Amino acid sequence: MPAADRSPVLLWDIDGTLLRTPGLGVRAFARALESVTGHPIARTTYDFGGKTDPVIARDLLAAVGVEGDRADALVPRLLAEVERTYDEFADDLRRTIVRLPGVPELLDRCHAAGAVQSVVTGNIRFVAHRKLQAGDVHHRLLLDHGGYGSDHHERAELVRLALARLAAHRGVDAIDPERVWVIGDTPRDAACARDNGVRCLLVATGTYDETALQGLGAEHVLADLADVESVVRLLTA
């Protein structure tokens, strides 16, 4: 088995980076929370950005007074209800989903340049796949070999899982971290890249502007991914 793979490896965030799903995430969690606990969502200003779904579930449960062992028991039920709710929202998702600038051409061009592409996302696997399919941007992504919120509550661990899965898929002992990019739109994307010793590209197409994304340790911060040619050169050089 080869020791390492030198192909560029791109780990894409979904929400705010590739796609935008206006309001659907909040609606799904609000409905799930009320279904499971009987309480309406208590934190309308809650910052979902870059958090994994298990962390979001636990935070929202705590906000309605559910903590400790009871929260441990209810998090899986809440996430299962989120999954079921996305089934109900399938038509709304297809109608309202927005592909962000440069997408999907950027994925096609990076693939043509030899990049290995998957996702690192806080979404549970089912929801991530639903979003990517609704946005028709799933074709170039090795979705069986990514990292999802349903795998672990810590985002840094999702990078480790994705790299291990991709290494196994590629038949190598390891992925060269110098060839890995995490592409996202929040400080948490920068943190998970830093924790794994890989590179990071941040884009201000989510809830954080360019100023807020500066100084977080990312190699590059861009307003968006619209300049496909330049971004392909950056990520695959």
N, C-alpha and C positions, 0 to 999 in steps of 0.2 A: 504494500500500500504506500503511495507517495506520502512524504512527510507533511507537505503543506500545499495549499492551492493558492496561486498568485493571481487568479482572476479577480477583477473588481467585484466586491460583494456589497450590494445596496439593500439596506433594511429600511423600508418605508413605513412611516406612520400613516394613518389613514385620515382621521378627522382633522381638518384644518391644513392638511398637507396635500393629499391627493383629492379629497372630496369634502364637500360641506353638506350636511343634512339638517337644514334649518329647523331647530326646535324638536326634532324627533327623539333625540336622546333624552332630553328632559321629560318629554311626554311619556316615553316608555318607562323611565324610572319612577315617575310620579304615579302612573297607573299601577305599576308593580308594587310600589310601597303601600299604596292604599289597599290593594288586593290582599297583601300578605299581613299587614298590621292593622288595617282599618283607619290609619292616620293619613291625612293628606301630606304632601311634601312640605317640609317646614323651612326649607332654605332656598328661597327663590333666587338668591344671588350666589348660590354655591358655584365654585369654580371647578368645572369638570376637567379642565385642560390638562392633558398628559397623565391623568390618573388612570389606574386600572379599574375595571368594573368592580372587582371585589372591594377595593378601597372605597370607591364611590358608594357601594351598597352599605358598607359598614358605617361610613360617615352619615349617610342619610338615616340609617337606623338609630344611630346615636342621637341625632337631632330630634327624634321623636321619643327618646327615652329608652331605647332598646340597646343594651350593652352586655358585655360579658358572655356567659354561656348561652344566653338566649339569642344574642346576636350571632354567635357561632352557628347556632342551629338554623337561623333564619336567612343568613347570607346565601346559601345554596338555593333555598326556595325563592328568594327575591330574584336571583339571577335567572333561574328557570322561568320565572314569570316575565322577566325582561325579554327572554328569548321568545316566549309565546306571544308577547305583545308585538314584537317585530314581525311575526307571522301575520298578525292582524293589520299591521301598518304597511304591508307589502306594496299596496297600490299607492299610498301616500309617499312611500320611499322612492318608488320609481318616478313619480310625478315631480317631486321637489328636489331630488338630489342634484347637486351642482359639481361638475368637474372643475377643478381649480386650474388657473393658467398653466399651460404647458402640458397638461394631462389630457389624453393618454399618449400623445406623440413622444413625450420624454421617455416613457417606459419602453416604447417600441425602439427608439433610437439607442437607448442604453443596452437593450437586448442585442441589437445588431452590432454594437461595439464590443460584445463579449461579456457583459456584466451578468452576474448571477443575482437575481432579485427576489426578495421575499418581503415580509412585513414584520414589524415589531409594533404591536398596538395594544392599548389597554382594553380594547373590546374583547368580549368573549368570542370564541372562534365562530360560532353560528352567526352572530351579529356582524362580525367583520366580513365574513363571506357574503352575507346578504347585501351589505353596503357595496362591496366591490363589484358584485354581479349586477346590482341595480345601476351602478355607474358605468358598467361595461369596461372596467379597467383591470380585470383579473387575469387576462390572458397571458401576460408576461411574468406573472408572479408565481413563485413556487410555494403555493399556499400550504401545502402539507409540511413545509419545513420552516415555518415562521415561528414567532413567539406571540402568544395571545394572553389576554387577561385571565382566561380560564385555565391557563397553565400555572400562573403564579401571581401573587398580589404585588410583588416588587418588579418595577419596570426593568431594572438592571438585570434581574435574573432572566427576563425574556430575551435579552440580547444573547446571554450565554446559551440559553436553550436553542435559539435560532441558529447560532453558529455551530453548535454541536450537531444539530439536525442537518444543516447544510453540508458539514464536513462528511457525515455519514452518507448523505445522498451523493456527494461528489467522489466518494471513495478515497478520502484523504484523512490523515491523522488530525489535521487542524487547518483552520483558515488563518492566513496571515493577517493579523490585526491591522497592519499598515495599509491593507487593501480594502478595509471595511469602512463603510460610511453609514451612519444613522442619519436619516433625513426626517426632520420633524418641525414642529411649530411652537414648542413650549420649552421653558427652562428644564422640565423633566426629561425631555429628549436629550438635551445637552448633558444632563447629569448621568443618564444611563449610558451614554457613549463614553463619557469620562471615566466612569466606574469600570468600564471594560477595556480601556486603553485603545479605543477606536476613534475614528474621525467623525465629525458632526457637521452637517449643513443645516442651518435653521432658516426657515422662511416665514415671513410676516403675513401669512395668509390665514392665520387663525385669529385668536383673541389678543395676541401680543404684537405690538408694533416693533419696528426695527430697533428703536432705541431700547426698548425693554429686553430685547434679545442680545444686545451687545454685552460684552464683558462676562459671558457665561462659560467661556472656554471653547466655544464652537470655532472650527477653522474658518468658516464663512457664514455670513448672515446676508440673506437676499430679501428684497421686497416680495418677490414671487419667483416662480419657475418658468416664466414666460419666454425667456431667452434660451430656448431649448439647446441651441448649438453650444453656447457657453457652458451650460450646466452639464451637458454630456461630456465635454472636454474636461471639466473639473472632476467629475465623478469617475471617469474611466481612464484618466491619464496614467 
